[in-house]
Amino acid sequence: TVKTENLNDLWTLYNIIAKNDKISARTYRRVVLKEGSKGERKPMSLKLKVESAAFHEFSNRLRVKGTIIEGPEDFVTYGTYHTFNIEPNQKLTINKEKWLKSEIKRLKESSSFETDFIMLIIAIETGLATISLITNFSHKRINTISLKDLDEIFRLESNTFKKDAFFKNSILNLIINNTFFFKLINDDNSNEIVGFIIVIQDQEYRVNLINLLISKQYQNKGYGSHLLKYTLNKIKEMNNIEVIVLNVNSKNKVAIRLYQKFGFQIVQKIENYYRQMKSAYLMILKI
């Protein structure tokens, strides 16, 4: 039995856990108690026969997928699939037919890793910025955005939202820290930015749709629906996400109707949400 303390431990386990290992851990699993309902997530202890493992550095988790071989029989069926989302400060038990000396050595040496090695690199060449993050575990290109793109996105933001617009450095920070950043480009070879959307993951099972913007000249032509539909499909591919939230100006009837068309529901009115003392609706979509 081991207890993970940080991201380095997850990385170590990712390199140790192999197919056909048996892993036991506490987890949550959706259980349908009544026919026709979506069910509810219940805590339980399960044991899996491992099929695969995936290390997700930017969501601070190790995902271990396998078939259930032990668990509460009232709630699970043996042989069905489940995925453990292993995070820091979590206990799990690993059973192998045979432990290799290299695996045991790696476990013992994991505590000597430098845990806080993170380097953000923005490489700028001929007006193009490539944003990359280097850590103990990876070299990941977060986004490629030209300085012209950033200027154009800021211009669209300012023209659309006026005094409630994000500042340019705030937009860049959102792009750097995004879960999804998509820009919609005109296909007439002008490379004009029609609109963009920014989504961040702010909780384990939730993403926040921070900004969806379509240039005024392209509004009411279906571009917003196209971009939102594409983004929602990408979010649903993440598997662990259950809720999407957003805030929208309570006076923006067009945007509200668009979100409602895709199943978002208004759950709360937030007074004085924007700089100009305007109120917002909190909307959610359960997926």
C-alpha positions as CSV (number, residue, x, y, z in Angstrom):
1,T,0.0,0.0,0.0
2,V,1.3,3.4,-0.9
3,K,0.1,7.0,-0.3
4,T,0.6,9.6,-3.0
5,E,1.8,13.0,-1.7
6,N,2.4,15.0,-4.8
7,L,2.6,15.0,-8.6
8,N,6.0,13.3,-8.6
9,D,4.4,10.3,-6.9
10,L,1.7,10.1,-9.5
11,W,4.5,10.1,-12.2
12,T,6.4,7.4,-10.4
13,L,3.3,5.2,-10.2
14,Y,2.5,5.8,-13.9
15,N,5.9,4.3,-14.7
16,I,5.4,1.3,-12.4
17,I,1.8,0.3,-12.9
18,A,1.5,-2.2,-15.8
19,K,-1.2,-4.1,-17.6
20,N,-2.7,-7.0,-15.5
21,D,-1.6,-5.5,-12.2
22,K,-4.3,-5.4,-9.6
23,I,-5.1,-2.0,-8.0
24,S,-7.3,-1.4,-5.0
25,A,-8.5,2.1,-4.0
26,R,-11.3,4.2,-2.8
27,T,-13.3,5.8,-5.6
28,Y,-16.6,7.2,-6.8
29,R,-18.9,5.4,-9.2
30,R,-22.2,6.4,-10.7
31,V,-24.9,4.1,-9.5
32,V,-28.4,4.1,-11.0
33,L,-30.9,3.3,-8.2
34,K,-34.0,4.0,-10.1
35,E,-34.8,3.2,-13.8
36,G,-34.8,6.3,-15.9
37,S,-32.7,8.4,-13.5
38,K,-29.1,9.6,-14.1
39,G,-28.1,7.9,-10.9
40,E,-25.7,9.3,-8.2
41,R,-22.0,9.0,-7.5
42,K,-21.4,6.8,-4.6
43,P,-18.1,6.3,-2.7
44,M,-16.8,2.8,-2.6
45,S,-13.7,0.6,-2.5
46,L,-12.9,-1.3,-5.7
47,K,-10.2,-3.6,-7.1
48,L,-9.4,-3.4,-10.7
49,K,-7.4,-5.6,-13.1
50,V,-5.4,-2.9,-15.0
51,E,-5.7,-2.4,-18.7
52,S,-4.1,1.0,-19.1
53,A,-2.8,4.0,-17.2
54,A,-2.6,7.7,-18.3
55,F,-0.8,10.5,-16.6
56,H,-2.6,13.9,-16.6
57,E,-0.1,16.4,-15.4
58,F,-2.3,19.5,-15.8
59,S,-5.3,18.1,-13.9
60,N,-3.0,16.6,-11.2
61,R,-4.2,13.0,-11.6
62,L,-3.3,9.5,-12.7
63,R,-6.1,7.7,-14.5
64,V,-6.0,3.9,-14.2
65,K,-8.5,2.0,-16.3
66,G,-9.4,-1.6,-15.7
67,T,-12.1,-4.2,-15.1
68,I,-13.7,-4.6,-11.7
69,I,-12.7,-7.8,-9.9
70,E,-13.8,-6.8,-6.4
71,G,-16.3,-4.4,-5.0
72,P,-19.8,-4.1,-3.4
73,E,-22.0,-6.5,-5.3
74,D,-25.1,-4.4,-4.8
75,F,-23.6,-1.5,-6.8
76,V,-21.2,-3.0,-9.3
77,T,-21.0,-5.9,-11.8
78,Y,-17.7,-7.7,-12.0
79,G,-16.0,-7.5,-15.3
80,T,-17.3,-4.0,-16.1
81,Y,-14.9,-1.1,-16.7
82,H,-14.0,1.6,-14.2
83,T,-11.3,4.2,-14.0
84,F,-9.5,5.3,-10.9
85,N,-8.7,9.0,-10.7
86,I,-5.6,8.9,-8.5
87,E,-4.7,12.2,-7.0
88,P,-2.2,13.5,-4.4
89,N,-2.9,12.4,-0.8
90,Q,-4.6,9.2,-1.8
91,K,-4.0,5.6,-0.8
92,L,-3.9,2.7,-3.1
93,T,-2.7,-0.9,-3.0
94,I,-0.7,-2.4,-5.9
95,N,-0.5,-6.1,-6.5
96,K,1.9,-7.6,-9.1
97,E,2.7,-11.2,-9.9
98,K,6.4,-10.1,-9.5
99,W,7.9,-6.9,-8.5
100,L,11.0,-5.9,-10.5
101,K,14.0,-4.5,-8.6
102,S,13.9,-1.5,-10.8
103,E,10.3,-0.8,-9.8
104,I,11.1,-1.0,-6.1
105,K,14.2,1.2,-6.6
106,R,12.1,3.8,-8.4
107,L,9.6,3.9,-5.5
108,K,12.3,4.4,-3.0
109,E,14.0,7.1,-5.1
110,S,10.8,9.0,-5.8
111,S,11.1,11.1,-2.7
112,S,14.3,12.7,-4.0
113,F,12.7,14.3,-7.0
114,E,12.7,18.1,-7.1
115,T,9.0,18.6,-6.7
116,D,8.7,22.2,-7.8
117,F,10.5,22.3,-11.1
118,I,8.2,24.1,-13.5
119,M,9.4,26.4,-16.4
120,L,7.0,28.4,-18.6
121,I,8.6,29.3,-21.9
122,I,7.2,31.7,-24.4
123,A,9.3,31.5,-27.6
124,I,8.7,34.5,-29.9
125,E,9.9,34.5,-33.5
126,T,8.8,36.7,-36.3
127,G,5.7,37.7,-34.4
128,L,4.6,34.2,-33.4
129,A,4.5,33.1,-29.7
130,T,4.7,29.4,-28.8
131,I,3.8,28.9,-25.2
132,S,5.3,25.7,-23.7
133,L,5.4,24.3,-20.1
134,I,8.4,22.2,-19.1
135,T,8.2,20.1,-15.9
136,N,9.8,16.9,-14.5
137,F,7.4,14.9,-16.6
138,S,6.9,16.6,-19.9
139,H,7.4,19.3,-22.5
140,K,3.9,20.4,-23.5
141,R,3.1,23.0,-26.1
142,I,0.1,24.9,-24.6
143,N,-0.8,27.1,-27.5
144,T,0.6,28.8,-30.5
145,I,-0.7,32.3,-31.0
146,S,0.6,35.2,-33.0
147,L,0.9,38.6,-31.5
148,K,-1.5,39.7,-34.3
149,D,-4.0,37.1,-33.0
150,L,-3.7,38.5,-29.5
151,D,-4.2,42.1,-30.7
152,E,-7.2,41.0,-32.8
153,I,-8.8,39.0,-29.9
154,F,-8.3,41.9,-27.6
155,R,-9.9,44.2,-30.2
156,L,-12.9,41.9,-30.5
157,E,-13.2,41.7,-26.7
158,S,-13.1,45.5,-26.3
159,N,-15.5,46.2,-29.1
160,T,-18.0,43.6,-27.9
161,F,-17.9,44.0,-24.1
162,K,-16.7,47.6,-23.9
163,K,-15.9,48.5,-20.2
164,D,-16.5,44.9,-19.1
165,A,-13.9,43.5,-21.4
166,F,-10.9,41.5,-20.1
167,F,-7.5,43.3,-20.2
168,K,-5.0,42.0,-22.7
169,N,-2.7,40.4,-20.1
170,S,-5.8,38.7,-18.6
171,I,-6.7,37.2,-22.0
172,L,-3.1,35.9,-22.4
173,N,-3.2,34.3,-18.9
174,L,-6.5,32.6,-19.8
175,I,-5.1,31.3,-23.0
176,I,-2.0,30.0,-21.1
177,N,-4.1,28.3,-18.4
178,N,-6.9,27.1,-20.6
179,T,-8.3,23.6,-20.9
180,F,-9.6,24.5,-24.3
181,F,-8.9,27.6,-26.4
182,F,-10.4,27.6,-29.9
183,K,-10.4,30.4,-32.4
184,L,-12.7,30.3,-35.4
185,I,-11.1,31.5,-38.6
186,N,-12.7,32.8,-41.8
187,D,-12.0,30.3,-44.6
188,D,-11.7,32.9,-47.3
189,N,-7.9,32.9,-47.0
190,S,-7.9,36.1,-45.0
191,N,-7.3,34.3,-41.7
192,E,-9.6,36.7,-40.1
193,I,-10.7,35.7,-36.5
194,V,-14.4,35.2,-36.5
195,G,-14.6,34.4,-32.8
196,F,-13.1,32.4,-30.0
197,I,-13.9,30.4,-26.9
198,I,-11.9,29.9,-23.7
199,V,-12.7,27.1,-21.2
200,I,-10.8,26.3,-18.0
201,Q,-11.1,23.4,-15.6
202,D,-11.6,25.0,-12.1
203,Q,-12.7,21.9,-10.2
204,E,-12.1,18.2,-10.5
205,Y,-15.5,17.4,-12.2
206,R,-16.2,20.9,-13.6
207,V,-15.2,23.2,-16.3
208,N,-15.9,26.9,-16.6
209,L,-16.8,28.5,-19.9
210,I,-15.0,31.8,-19.4
211,N,-15.6,33.5,-22.7
212,L,-17.5,32.9,-26.0
213,L,-17.2,35.7,-28.4
214,I,-18.2,36.1,-32.1
215,S,-17.3,39.2,-34.0
216,K,-20.3,41.5,-34.5
217,Q,-20.3,41.2,-38.3
218,Y,-20.6,37.4,-38.0
219,Q,-23.2,37.3,-35.2
220,N,-26.7,35.6,-35.9
221,K,-25.2,33.5,-38.7
222,G,-24.7,30.3,-36.8
223,Y,-21.0,30.7,-35.9
224,G,-21.7,30.8,-32.2
225,S,-23.7,27.6,-32.3
226,H,-21.0,25.9,-34.3
227,L,-18.2,26.9,-32.0
228,L,-20.2,26.0,-28.8
229,K,-21.2,22.6,-30.2
230,Y,-17.6,21.8,-31.2
231,T,-16.4,22.8,-27.7
232,L,-19.1,20.8,-25.8
233,N,-18.2,17.7,-27.8
234,K,-14.5,18.1,-26.8
235,I,-15.5,18.6,-23.2
236,K,-17.6,15.4,-23.2
237,E,-14.5,13.5,-24.5
238,M,-12.8,14.3,-21.2
239,N,-14.9,11.6,-19.4
240,N,-14.3,12.9,-15.8
241,I,-16.2,16.2,-16.4
242,E,-19.8,16.2,-15.1
243,V,-20.8,19.9,-15.0
244,I,-20.1,23.0,-17.2
245,V,-20.7,26.4,-15.7
246,L,-20.8,29.9,-17.2
247,N,-21.8,33.4,-16.3
248,V,-23.7,35.5,-18.8
249,N,-25.0,39.1,-18.7
250,S,-28.6,38.9,-17.6
251,K,-29.6,41.4,-20.3
252,N,-27.9,39.4,-23.1
253,K,-31.0,37.5,-24.3
254,V,-29.4,36.2,-27.5
255,A,-26.6,34.5,-25.6
256,I,-29.0,33.2,-23.0
257,R,-31.1,31.6,-25.7
258,L,-28.0,30.1,-27.4
259,Y,-26.9,28.5,-24.1
260,Q,-30.4,27.2,-23.4
261,K,-30.6,25.7,-26.8
262,F,-27.7,23.5,-25.8
263,G,-29.3,22.5,-22.4
264,F,-27.8,25.1,-20.1
265,Q,-30.2,26.1,-17.2
266,I,-30.2,29.3,-15.2
267,V,-29.6,28.5,-11.5
268,Q,-28.8,31.9,-9.9
269,K,-28.8,35.6,-10.6
270,I,-25.7,37.3,-9.3
271,E,-26.1,41.1,-8.7
272,N,-23.3,43.5,-9.6
273,Y,-21.2,40.8,-11.3
274,Y,-19.7,43.0,-13.9
275,R,-17.7,46.3,-13.5
276,Q,-20.7,48.4,-14.5
277,M,-22.8,47.0,-11.7
278,K,-24.6,44.7,-14.2
279,S,-26.0,41.4,-13.0
280,A,-25.2,38.0,-14.4
281,Y,-27.0,34.7,-14.6
282,L,-25.1,31.6,-13.4
283,M,-25.9,28.8,-15.9
284,I,-25.0,25.1,-15.7
285,L,-25.1,22.1,-18.0
286,K,-24.9,18.6,-16.5
287,I,-23.3,16.1,-18.8
